[in-house]
Structure formats: C-alpha cells, structure tokens
Amino acid sequence: MKLRVYLDLSNAVTRRRVIALLRADGEVALVGTAEDADLVVSERVVRAAAPDAVAPGGTALTARELEVLRLVARGLSNKEIAADLRITTHTVKYHLAAVLEKLGVRSRTEAVSLGVRTGLVPL
C-alpha cells in the first residue's frame, strides 16, 4: 500500500524539490487533495507545530528569514541565495540583517551557530 501525500507548499522551488524526492520513492503517491492523503506536508503546520521558528529572544523569524538562515547554513553566498529564492541580493541582505538582529548576533557565522544550537537550523 502506497503512502498518499498531499503537498501544501507555497514556495515553487521547495515544492519541485519535494515532489522530485517523493516521486523517486515507488511507495509514495502524490494526491490532489488533503482529504485523500495519509500525510499532508504543509509549511504552516511545520511552523505552527515546531518551536524552531522562534528566536532565542522570543522574536519569531518570518518564513523567509528562516529560509535565508538555513541557506546561509548550507554555505551559500548572498548571490546564490538570491538566485535560489528568486529575489534580489539587496532583499537577501535585508532578510539577513533582520535575522542577525532578531538572534542578537553580529555575523553570519554566529547566526548559523546559534541557529544550530537552538534548533532553527537542522543538522
């Protein structure tokens, strides 16, 4: 019996990547509605259920800020992050500045380190 999965992902890049991963598994079938699914993959559910979207100071990171932090953790440059998210490098800098402020750190390295220690960035 195949696991029936419904994807509720707004980011097109993320959606395509998850679809590719799921299609590679012969035991998974993608379905068109949440009602038909055994498992619903949703950004909203993950953010609401996981305490990892809240910075140590109690300030919540936005979905985009969390996405930028996780891409920084993968070693991507601002230019690479911009290309991956289809935004400008200026916008990446803006999000990164917000992440640094909310985490109370001064550098990308400190942000990633704190993100890993607090669960914002999965290993």
N, CA, C and O atoms as CSV, one atom per row, in Angstrom:
chain,resi,resn,atom,element,x,y,z
A,1,MET,N,N,0.842,-1.177,0.000
A,1,MET,CA,C,0.000,0.000,0.000
A,1,MET,C,C,0.887,1.241,0.000
A,1,MET,O,O,1.796,1.357,0.822
A,2,LYS,N,N,0.629,2.150,-0.903
A,2,LYS,CA,C,1.422,3.372,-1.013
A,2,LYS,C,C,0.984,4.414,0.007
A,2,LYS,O,O,-0.193,4.514,0.356
A,3,LEU,N,N,1.956,5.184,0.473
A,3,LEU,CA,C,1.676,6.317,1.332
A,3,LEU,C,C,1.184,7.452,0.446
A,3,LEU,O,O,1.882,7.861,-0.482
A,4,ARG,N,N,-0.009,7.962,0.722
A,4,ARG,CA,C,-0.594,9.037,-0.073
A,4,ARG,C,C,-0.232,10.378,0.572
A,4,ARG,O,O,-0.535,10.620,1.740
A,5,VAL,N,N,0.421,11.244,-0.212
A,5,VAL,CA,C,0.937,12.505,0.314
A,5,VAL,C,C,0.341,13.677,-0.468
A,5,VAL,O,O,0.272,13.663,-1.697
A,6,TYR,N,N,-0.084,14.682,0.282
A,6,TYR,CA,C,-0.551,15.936,-0.308
A,6,TYR,C,C,0.420,17.033,0.105
A,6,TYR,O,O,0.782,17.133,1.277
A,7,LEU,N,N,0.846,17.860,-0.857
A,7,LEU,CA,C,1.787,18.942,-0.584
A,7,LEU,C,C,1.067,20.285,-0.575
A,7,LEU,O,O,0.379,20.647,-1.530
A,8,ASP,N,N,1.241,21.014,0.520
A,8,ASP,CA,C,0.686,22.363,0.643
A,8,ASP,C,C,1.872,23.305,0.855
A,8,ASP,O,O,2.071,23.844,1.943
A,9,LEU,N,N,2.658,23.491,-0.217
A,9,LEU,CA,C,3.882,24.281,-0.154
A,9,LEU,C,C,3.773,25.452,-1.122
A,9,LEU,O,O,3.512,25.259,-2.309
A,10,SER,N,N,3.972,26.664,-0.616
A,10,SER,CA,C,3.811,27.845,-1.456
A,10,SER,C,C,5.056,28.163,-2.282
A,10,SER,O,O,4.945,28.715,-3.377
A,11,ASN,N,N,6.234,27.822,-1.773
A,11,ASN,CA,C,7.473,28.118,-2.483
A,11,ASN,C,C,7.638,27.121,-3.631
A,11,ASN,O,O,7.752,25.916,-3.402
A,12,ALA,N,N,7.651,27.624,-4.851
A,12,ALA,CA,C,7.693,26.753,-6.029
A,12,ALA,C,C,8.957,25.906,-6.085
A,12,ALA,O,O,8.903,24.741,-6.477
A,13,VAL,N,N,10.084,26.473,-5.700
A,13,VAL,CA,C,11.350,25.731,-5.728
A,13,VAL,C,C,11.293,24.581,-4.729
A,13,VAL,O,O,11.641,23.446,-5.052
A,14,THR,N,N,10.856,24.884,-3.528
A,14,THR,CA,C,10.742,23.850,-2.493
A,14,THR,C,C,9.765,22.777,-2.931
A,14,THR,O,O,10.021,21.585,-2.759
A,15,ARG,N,N,8.650,23.201,-3.496
A,15,ARG,CA,C,7.637,22.248,-3.948
A,15,ARG,C,C,8.200,21.294,-5.001
A,15,ARG,O,O,7.992,20.083,-4.924
A,16,ARG,N,N,8.917,21.846,-5.989
A,16,ARG,CA,C,9.508,20.999,-7.040
A,16,ARG,C,C,10.514,20.013,-6.456
A,16,ARG,O,O,10.557,18.852,-6.865
A,17,ARG,N,N,11.316,20.467,-5.510
A,17,ARG,CA,C,12.320,19.590,-4.901
A,17,ARG,C,C,11.664,18.457,-4.118
A,17,ARG,O,O,12.082,17.303,-4.214
A,18,VAL,N,N,10.641,18.792,-3.348
A,18,VAL,CA,C,9.958,17.761,-2.563
A,18,VAL,C,C,9.244,16.777,-3.482
A,18,VAL,O,O,9.267,15.571,-3.236
A,19,ILE,N,N,8.620,17.275,-4.525
A,19,ILE,CA,C,7.955,16.385,-5.488
A,19,ILE,C,C,8.962,15.422,-6.110
A,19,ILE,O,O,8.691,14.227,-6.228
A,20,ALA,N,N,10.120,15.938,-6.504
A,20,ALA,CA,C,11.154,15.082,-7.110
A,20,ALA,C,C,11.595,13.998,-6.131
A,20,ALA,O,O,11.763,12.841,-6.517
A,21,LEU,N,N,11.780,14.366,-4.882
A,21,LEU,CA,C,12.183,13.382,-3.873
A,21,LEU,C,C,11.104,12.327,-3.665
A,21,LEU,O,O,11.405,11.137,-3.569
A,22,LEU,N,N,9.863,12.756,-3.595
A,22,LEU,CA,C,8.776,11.810,-3.352
A,22,LEU,C,C,8.530,10.895,-4.549
A,22,LEU,O,O,8.220,9.715,-4.387
A,23,ARG,N,N,8.668,11.445,-5.736
A,23,ARG,CA,C,8.451,10.609,-6.935
A,23,ARG,C,C,9.528,9.549,-7.094
A,23,ARG,O,O,9.306,8.533,-7.753
A,24,ALA,N,N,10.687,9.773,-6.499
A,24,ALA,CA,C,11.770,8.795,-6.573
A,24,ALA,C,C,11.462,7.560,-5.732
A,24,ALA,O,O,12.069,6.507,-5.924
A,25,ASP,N,N,10.531,7.688,-4.814
A,25,ASP,CA,C,10.147,6.572,-3.948
A,25,ASP,C,C,8.893,5.909,-4.512
A,25,ASP,O,O,7.833,6.532,-4.570
A,26,GLY,N,N,9.011,4.680,-4.915
A,26,GLY,CA,C,7.889,3.950,-5.504
A,26,GLY,C,C,6.760,3.669,-4.531
A,26,GLY,O,O,5.664,3.293,-4.948
A,27,GLU,N,N,7.007,3.844,-3.244
A,27,GLU,CA,C,5.990,3.579,-2.230
A,27,GLU,C,C,5.193,4.824,-1.848
A,27,GLU,O,O,4.404,4.790,-0.904
A,28,VAL,N,N,5.399,5.928,-2.581
A,28,VAL,CA,C,4.712,7.190,-2.287
A,28,VAL,C,C,3.890,7.601,-3.503
A,28,VAL,O,O,4.353,7.525,-4.641
A,29,ALA,N,N,2.665,8.036,-3.239
A,29,ALA,CA,C,1.805,8.557,-4.300
A,29,ALA,C,C,1.361,9.961,-3.904
A,29,ALA,O,O,0.888,10.182,-2.789
A,30,LEU,N,N,1.516,10.891,-4.814
A,30,LEU,CA,C,1.047,12.257,-4.569
A,30,LEU,C,C,-0.436,12.320,-4.910
A,30,LEU,O,O,-0.868,11.799,-5.939
A,31,VAL,N,N,-1.219,12.968,-4.030
A,31,VAL,CA,C,-2.656,13.086,-4.252
A,31,VAL,C,C,-3.039,14.554,-4.376
A,31,VAL,O,O,-2.288,15.436,-3.961
A,32,GLY,N,N,-4.209,14.811,-4.948
A,32,GLY,CA,C,-4.631,16.176,-5.257
A,32,GLY,C,C,-5.321,16.937,-4.140
A,32,GLY,O,O,-5.427,18.161,-4.209
A,33,THR,N,N,-5.796,16.240,-3.109
A,33,THR,CA,C,-6.470,16.938,-2.012
A,33,THR,C,C,-5.985,16.398,-0.672
A,33,THR,O,O,-5.565,15.246,-0.567
A,34,ALA,N,N,-6.048,17.242,0.338
A,34,ALA,CA,C,-5.625,16.849,1.678
A,34,ALA,C,C,-6.516,15.737,2.232
A,34,ALA,O,O,-6.055,14.884,2.990
A,35,GLU,N,N,-7.775,15.752,1.855
A,35,GLU,CA,C,-8.717,14.745,2.354
A,35,GLU,C,C,-8.355,13.336,1.885
A,35,GLU,O,O,-8.668,12.359,2.565
A,36,ASP,N,N,-7.697,13.225,0.731
A,36,ASP,CA,C,-7.321,11.924,0.180
A,36,ASP,C,C,-5.969,11.438,0.690
A,36,ASP,O,O,-5.539,10.337,0.344
A,37,ALA,N,N,-5.296,12.240,1.505
A,37,ALA,CA,C,-3.918,11.951,1.896
A,37,ALA,C,C,-3.815,11.250,3.240
A,37,ALA,O,O,-4.647,11.424,4.130
A,38,ASP,N,N,-2.754,10.445,3.354
A,38,ASP,CA,C,-2.365,9.876,4.643
A,38,ASP,C,C,-1.476,10.878,5.383
A,38,ASP,O,O,-1.434,10.899,6.613
A,39,LEU,N,N,-0.769,11.706,4.614
A,39,LEU,CA,C,0.162,12.675,5.173
A,39,LEU,C,C,0.046,13.978,4.392
A,39,LEU,O,O,0.067,13.974,3.161
A,40,VAL,N,N,-0.077,15.099,5.114
A,40,VAL,CA,C,-0.104,16.420,4.500
A,40,VAL,C,C,1.170,17.140,4.890
A,40,VAL,O,O,1.464,17.299,6.075
A,41,VAL,N,N,1.927,17.574,3.894
A,41,VAL,CA,C,3.147,18.333,4.136
A,41,VAL,C,C,2.802,19.796,3.895
A,41,VAL,O,O,2.490,20.202,2.775
A,42,SER,N,N,2.865,20.579,4.970
A,42,SER,CA,C,2.452,21.969,4.906
A,42,SER,C,C,3.420,22.848,5.658
A,42,SER,O,O,3.804,22.529,6.783
A,43,GLU,N,N,3.823,23.960,5.051
A,43,GLU,CA,C,4.695,24.925,5.721
A,43,GLU,C,C,4.020,25.464,6.969
A,43,GLU,O,O,4.664,25.623,8.005
A,44,ARG,N,N,2.741,25.745,6.880
A,44,ARG,CA,C,2.021,26.332,8.011
A,44,ARG,C,C,2.004,25.390,9.201
A,44,ARG,O,O,2.195,25.830,10.335
A,45,VAL,N,N,1.781,24.109,8.970
A,45,VAL,CA,C,1.751,23.150,10.066
A,45,VAL,C,C,3.130,23.021,10.693
A,45,VAL,O,O,3.248,22.989,11.918
A,46,VAL,N,N,4.158,22.947,9.888
A,46,VAL,CA,C,5.512,22.824,10.416
A,46,VAL,C,C,5.859,24.037,11.257
A,46,VAL,O,O,6.396,23.886,12.354
A,47,ARG,N,N,5.567,25.232,10.776
A,47,ARG,CA,C,5.894,26.450,11.529
A,47,ARG,C,C,5.066,26.556,12.796
A,47,ARG,O,O,5.576,26.999,13.825
A,48,ALA,N,N,3.804,26.161,12.747
A,48,ALA,CA,C,2.955,26.289,13.924
A,48,ALA,C,C,3.304,25.239,14.967
A,48,ALA,O,O,3.231,25.502,16.167
A,49,ALA,N,N,3.680,24.056,14.514
A,49,ALA,CA,C,3.930,22.963,15.442
A,49,ALA,C,C,5.346,22.984,16.001
A,49,ALA,O,O,5.580,22.500,17.108
A,50,ALA,N,N,6.277,23.529,15.261
A,50,ALA,CA,C,7.671,23.478,15.679
A,50,ALA,C,C,8.078,24.754,16.401
A,50,ALA,O,O,7.847,25.852,15.896
A,51,PRO,N,N,8.678,24.617,17.572
A,51,PRO,CA,C,9.133,25.807,18.276
A,51,PRO,C,C,10.365,26.422,17.641
A,51,PRO,O,O,10.850,27.456,18.098
A,52,ASP,N,N,10.881,25.789,16.581
A,52,ASP,CA,C,12.131,26.246,15.988
A,52,ASP,C,C,12.001,27.531,15.172
A,52,ASP,O,O,13.006,28.032,14.668
A,53,ALA,N,N,10.811,28.068,15.030
A,53,ALA,CA,C,10.670,29.315,14.278
A,53,ALA,C,C,10.781,30.534,15.186
A,53,ALA,O,O,10.665,31.671,14.728
A,54,VAL,N,N,11.005,30.293,16.467
A,54,VAL,CA,C,11.119,31.389,17.418
A,54,VAL,C,C,12.577,31.543,17.822
A,54,VAL,O,O,13.211,30.595,18.286
A,55,ALA,N,N,13.093,32.736,17.642
A,55,ALA,CA,C,14.472,33.031,18.011
A,55,ALA,C,C,14.615,32.976,19.528
A,55,ALA,O,O,13.626,33.122,20.246
A,56,PRO,N,N,15.831,32.767,20.024
A,56,PRO,CA,C,16.045,32.677,21.464
A,56,PRO,C,C,15.494,33.857,22.256
A,56,PRO,O,O,15.090,33.679,23.405
A,57,GLY,N,N,15.464,35.040,21.685
A,57,GLY,CA,C,14.939,36.211,22.372
A,57,GLY,C,C,13.423,36.259,22.401
A,57,GLY,O,O,12.847,37.201,22.943
A,58,GLY,N,N,12.768,35.260,21.826
A,58,GLY,CA,C,11.318,35.216,21.804
A,58,GLY,C,C,10.701,35.852,20.575
A,58,GLY,O,O,9.481,35.815,20.415
A,59,THR,N,N,11.512,36.435,19.702
A,59,THR,CA,C,11.015,37.064,18.482
A,59,THR,C,C,10.931,36.015,17.379
A,59,THR,O,O,11.901,35.301,17.123
A,60,ALA,N,N,9.799,35.924,16.739
A,60,ALA,CA,C,9.619,34.934,15.683
A,60,ALA,C,C,10.303,35.388,14.398
A,60,ALA,O,O,10.200,36.549,14.000
A,61,LEU,N,N,10.996,34.460,13.760
A,61,LEU,CA,C,11.549,34.713,12.432
A,61,LEU,C,C,10.432,34.468,11.427
A,61,LEU,O,O,9.611,33.569,11.601
A,62,THR,N,N,10.412,35.272,10.384
A,62,THR,CA,C,9.445,35.024,9.322
A,62,THR,C,C,9.884,33.782,8.555
A,62,THR,O,O,11.015,33.319,8.699
A,63,ALA,N,N,8.995,33.260,7.756
A,63,ALA,CA,C,9.318,32.082,6.954
A,63,ALA,C,C,10.511,32.365,6.040
A,63,ALA,O,O,11.391,31.519,5.882
A,64,ARG,N,N,10.537,33.544,5.447
A,64,ARG,CA,C,11.623,33.893,4.528
A,64,ARG,C,C,12.938,34.058,5.281
A,64,ARG,O,O,13.987,33.635,4.793
A,65,GLU,N,N,12.892,34.667,6.462
A,65,GLU,CA,C,14.110,34.824,7.260
A,65,GLU,C,C,14.670,33.466,7.645
A,65,GLU,O,O,15.882,33.255,7.595
A,66,LEU,N,N,13.809,32.556,8.023
A,66,LEU,CA,C,14.234,31.205,8.374
A,66,LEU,C,C,14.833,30.503,7.160
A,66,LEU,O,O,15.837,29.800,7.276
A,67,GLU,N,N,14.223,30.694,6.010
A,67,GLU,CA,C,14.722,30.120,4.766
A,67,GLU,C,C,16.120,30.661,4.445
A,67,GLU,O,O,17.016,29.904,4.071
A,68,VAL,N,N,16.294,31.980,4.594
A,68,VAL,CA,C,17.600,32.600,4.338
A,68,VAL,C,C,18.637,32.064,5.312
A,68,VAL,O,O,19.747,31.725,4.903
A,69,LEU,N,N,18.295,31.983,6.588
A,69,LEU,CA,C,19.234,31.455,7.588
A,69,LEU,C,C,19.664,30.033,7.243
A,69,LEU,O,O,20.843,29.698,7.352
A,70,ARG,N,N,18.739,29.216,6.839
A,70,ARG,CA,C,19.069,27.812,6.513
A,70,ARG,C,C,19.937,27.721,5.254
A,70,ARG,O,O,20.778,26.828,5.151
A,71,LEU,N,N,19.743,28.627,4.306
A,71,LEU,CA,C,20.603,28.641,3.117
A,71,LEU,C,C,22.001,29.159,3.457
A,71,LEU,O,O,22.993,28.680,2.909
A,72,VAL,N,N,22.077,30.125,4.351
A,72,VAL,CA,C,23.381,30.598,4.842
A,72,VAL,C,C,24.108,29.431,5.500
A,72,VAL,O,O,25.311,29.253,5.304
A,73,ALA,N,N,23.385,28.643,6.273
A,73,ALA,CA,C,23.978,27.493,6.961
A,73,ALA,C,C,24.517,26.460,5.980
A,73,ALA,O,O,25.449,25.723,6.301
A,74,ARG,N,N,23.939,26.403,4.795
A,74,ARG,CA,C,24.429,25.476,3.769
A,74,ARG,C,C,25.645,26.032,3.041
A,74,ARG,O,O,26.209,25.377,2.165
A,75,GLY,N,N,26.054,27.270,3.418
A,75,GLY,CA,C,27.258,27.852,2.841
A,75,GLY,C,C,27.029,28.690,1.600
A,75,GLY,O,O,27.990,29.059,0.924
A,76,LEU,N,N,25.780,29.000,1.281
A,76,LEU,CA,C,25.503,29.790,0.088
A,76,LEU,C,C,25.832,31.262,0.318
A,76,LEU,O,O,25.654,31.784,1.418
A,77,SER,N,N,26.312,31.917,-0.726
A,77,SER,CA,C,26.573,33.359,-0.687
A,77,SER,C,C,25.250,34.098,-0.875
A,77,SER,O,O,24.240,33.494,-1.235
A,78,ASN,N,N,25.265,35.401,-0.629
A,78,ASN,CA,C,24.053,36.196,-0.843
A,78,ASN,C,C,23.566,36.074,-2.280
A,78,ASN,O,O,22.365,35.975,-2.531
A,79,LYS,N,N,24.496,36.081,-3.211
A,79,LYS,CA,C,24.131,35.983,-4.630
A,79,LYS,C,C,23.474,34.625,-4.927
A,79,LYS,O,O,22.491,34.557,-5.665
A,80,GLU,N,N,24.017,33.558,-4.354
A,80,GLU,CA,C,23.449,32.223,-4.565
A,80,GLU,C,C,22.076,32.096,-3.907
A,80,GLU,O,O,21.164,31.485,-4.465
A,81,ILE,N,N,21.941,32.677,-2.720
A,81,ILE,CA,C,20.641,32.661,-2.034
A,81,ILE,C,C,19.614,33.413,-2.864
A,81,ILE,O,O,18.487,32.948,-3.036
A,82,ALA,N,N,20.000,34.572,-3.379
A,82,ALA,CA,C,19.096,35.370,-4.209
A,82,ALA,C,C,18.628,34.569,-5.423
A,82,ALA,O,O,17.442,34.575,-5.755
A,83,ALA,N,N,19.549,33.887,-6.076
A,83,ALA,CA,C,19.188,33.084,-7.252
A,83,ALA,C,C,18.262,31.934,-6.860
A,83,ALA,O,O,17.287,31.653,-7.557
A,84,ASP,N,N,18.565,31.276,-5.750
A,84,ASP,CA,C,17.772,30.140,-5.294
A,84,ASP,C,C,16.344,30.562,-4.942
A,84,ASP,O,O,15.388,29.854,-5.258
A,85,LEU,N,N,16.206,31.717,-4.288
A,85,LEU,CA,C,14.891,32.183,-3.852
A,85,LEU,C,C,14.213,33.103,-4.866
A,85,LEU,O,O,13.069,33.517,-4.680
A,86,ARG,N,N,14.934,33.411,-5.931
A,86,ARG,CA,C,14.429,34.312,-6.980
A,86,ARG,C,C,14.053,35.682,-6.413
A,86,ARG,O,O,12.972,36.215,-6.664
A,87,ILE,N,N,14.996,36.228,-5.634
A,87,ILE,CA,C,14.868,37.576,-5.086
A,87,ILE,C,C,16.180,38.303,-5.357
A,87,ILE,O,O,17.139,37.689,-5.825
A,88,THR,N,N,16.237,39.595,-5.070
A,88,THR,CA,C,17.467,40.344,-5.308
A,88,THR,C,C,18.449,40.141,-4.156
A,88,THR,O,O,18.065,39.748,-3.054
A,89,THR,N,N,19.716,40.414,-4.431
A,89,THR,CA,C,20.719,40.319,-3.361
A,89,THR,C,C,20.437,41.358,-2.282
A,89,THR,O,O,20.723,41.122,-1.108
A,90,HIS,N,N,19.883,42.497,-2.661
A,90,HIS,CA,C,19.512,43.508,-1.681
A,90,HIS,C,C,18.470,42.948,-0.704
A,90,HIS,O,O,18.550,43.185,0.502
A,91,THR,N,N,17.510,42.218,-1.228
A,91,THR,CA,C,16.479,41.623,-0.380
A,91,THR,C,C,17.079,40.563,0.538
A,91,THR,O,O,16.679,40.445,1.696
A,92,VAL,N,N,18.029,39.798,0.031
A,92,VAL,CA,C,18.717,38.811,0.870
A,92,VAL,C,C,19.409,39.532,2.029
A,92,VAL,O,O,19.311,39.104,3.179
A,93,LYS,N,N,20.104,40.621,1.724
A,93,LYS,CA,C,20.789,41.388,2.769
A,93,LYS,C,C,19.800,41.908,3.800
A,93,LYS,O,O,20.081,41.892,4.999
A,94,TYR,N,N,18.659,42.362,3.343
A,94,TYR,CA,C,17.616,42.868,4.238
A,94,TYR,C,C,17.150,41.759,5.190
A,94,TYR,O,O,17.068,41.970,6.400
A,95,HIS,N,N,16.845,40.575,4.637
A,95,HIS,CA,C,16.397,39.449,5.464
A,95,HIS,C,C,17.493,39.007,6.428
A,95,HIS,O,O,17.227,38.711,7.592
A,96,LEU,N,N,18.717,38.966,5.935
A,96,LEU,CA,C,19.831,38.549,6.782
A,96,LEU,C,C,20.051,39.535,7.928
A,96,LEU,O,O,20.335,39.122,9.053
A,97,ALA,N,N,19.924,40.818,7.655
A,97,ALA,CA,C,20.062,41.827,8.712
A,97,ALA,C,C,18.978,41.628,9.773
A,97,ALA,O,O,19.243,41.763,10.968
A,98,ALA,N,N,17.768,41.311,9.338
A,98,ALA,CA,C,16.674,41.064,10.283
A,98,ALA,C,C,16.956,39.827,11.125
A,98,ALA,O,O,16.675,39.813,12.324
A,99,VAL,N,N,17.510,38.789,10.507
A,99,VAL,CA,C,17.859,37.561,11.225
A,99,VAL,C,C,18.911,37.868,12.292
A,99,VAL,O,O,18.771,37.456,13.444
A,100,LEU,N,N,19.959,38.590,11.906
A,100,LEU,CA,C,21.027,38.922,12.850
A,100,LEU,C,C,20.471,39.716,14.031
A,100,LEU,O,O,20.823,39.460,15.182
A,101,GLU,N,N,19.610,40.671,13.737
A,101,GLU,CA,C,19.031,41.495,14.805
A,101,GLU,C,C,18.153,40.661,15.733
A,101,GLU,O,O,18.260,40.768,16.954
A,102,LYS,N,N,17.295,39.840,15.158
A,102,LYS,CA,C,16.382,39.033,15.975
A,102,LYS,C,C,17.131,38.004,16.820
A,102,LYS,O,O,16.715,37.687,17.934
A,103,LEU,N,N,18.237,37.483,16.283
A,103,LEU,CA,C,19.018,36.493,17.030
A,103,LEU,C,C,19.990,37.156,17.996
A,103,LEU,O,O,20.527,36.501,18.889
A,104,GLY,N,N,20.216,38.453,17.818
A,104,GLY,CA,C,21.133,39.171,18.694
A,104,GLY,C,C,22.587,38.803,18.459
A,104,GLY,O,O,23.381,38.727,19.397
A,105,VAL,N,N,22.929,38.574,17.181
A,105,VAL,CA,C,24.307,38.218,16.816
A,105,VAL,C,C,24.848,39.236,15.821
A,105,VAL,O,O,24.107,40.075,15.308
A,106,ARG,N,N,26.166,39.151,15.551
A,106,ARG,CA,C,26.797,40.149,14.697
A,106,ARG,C,C,27.284,39.611,13.351
A,106,ARG,O,O,27.689,40.390,12.488
A,107,SER,N,N,27.251,38.291,13.162
A,107,SER,CA,C,27.779,37.743,11.913
A,107,SER,C,C,26.958,36.550,11.447
A,107,SER,O,O,26.162,35.982,12.195
A,108,ARG,N,N,27.176,36.191,10.192
A,108,ARG,CA,C,26.529,35.018,9.604
A,108,ARG,C,C,26.919,33.762,10.373
A,108,ARG,O,O,26.085,32.899,10.647
A,109,THR,N,N,28.192,33.677,10.714
A,109,THR,CA,C,28.706,32.503,11.429
A,109,THR,C,C,28.028,32.355,12.785
A,109,THR,O,O,27.608,31.262,13.163
A,110,GLU,N,N,27.923,33.463,13.512
A,110,GLU,CA,C,27.246,33.420,14.814
A,110,GLU,C,C,25.783,33.037,14.646
A,110,GLU,O,O,25.242,32.281,15.453
A,111,ALA,N,N,25.140,33.553,13.605
A,111,ALA,CA,C,23.732,33.249,13.364
A,111,ALA,C,C,23.536,31.758,13.107
A,111,ALA,O,O,22.619,31.145,13.654
A,112,VAL,N,N,24.388,31.186,12.286
A,112,VAL,CA,C,24.282,29.756,11.983
A,112,VAL,C,C,24.570,28.931,13.234
A,112,VAL,O,O,23.858,27.969,13.525
A,113,SER,N,N,25.606,29.304,13.966
A,113,SER,CA,C,25.957,28.583,15.184
A,113,SER,C,C,24.800,28.592,16.174
A,113,SER,O,O,24.433,27.549,16.715
A,114,LEU,N,N,24.227,29.762,16.411
A,114,LEU,CA,C,23.092,29.869,17.319
A,114,LEU,C,C,21.881,29.133,16.760
A,114,LEU,O,O,21.136,28.495,17.503
A,115,GLY,N,N,21.692,29.225,15.457
A,115,GLY,CA,C,20.581,28.524,14.815
A,115,GLY,C,C,20.658,27.022,14.994
A,115,GLY,O,O,19.641,26.370,15.231
A,116,VAL,N,N,21.851,26.468,14.884
A,116,VAL,CA,C,22.039,25.029,15.077
A,116,VAL,C,C,21.793,24.668,16.535
A,116,VAL,O,O,21.108,23.686,16.821
A,117,ARG,N,N,22.340,25.447,17.456
A,117,ARG,CA,C,22.199,25.154,18.891
A,117,ARG,C,C,20.748,25.240,19.360
A,117,ARG,O,O,20.346,24.507,20.263
A,118,THR,N,N,19.972,26.116,18.764
A,118,THR,CA,C,18.578,26.301,19.205
A,118,THR,C,C,17.561,25.537,18.360
A,118,THR,O,O,16.365,25.573,18.650
A,119,GLY,N,N,18.020,24.856,17.331
A,119,GLY,CA,C,17.108,24.087,16.504
A,119,GLY,C,C,16.500,24.831,15.337
A,119,GLY,O,O,15.679,24.272,14.611
A,120,LEU,N,N,16.888,26.092,15.138
A,120,LEU,CA,C,16.388,26.838,13.982
A,120,LEU,C,C,16.928,26.235,12.690
A,120,LEU,O,O,16.251,26.232,11.661
A,121,VAL,N,N,18.147,25.730,12.759
A,121,VAL,CA,C,18.802,25.140,11.588
A,121,VAL,C,C,19.008,23.661,11.856
A,121,VAL,O,O,19.793,23.296,12.732
A,122,PRO,N,N,18.313,22.797,11.111
A,122,PRO,CA,C,18.503,21.360,11.318
A,122,PRO,C,C,19.851,20.905,10.804
A,122,PRO,O,O,20.369,21.448,9.828
A,123,LEU,N,N,20.415,19.913,11.458
A,123,LEU,CA,C,21.708,19.376,11.010
A,123,LEU,C,C,21.535,18.394,9.897
A,123,LEU,O,O,22.519,17.845,9.400
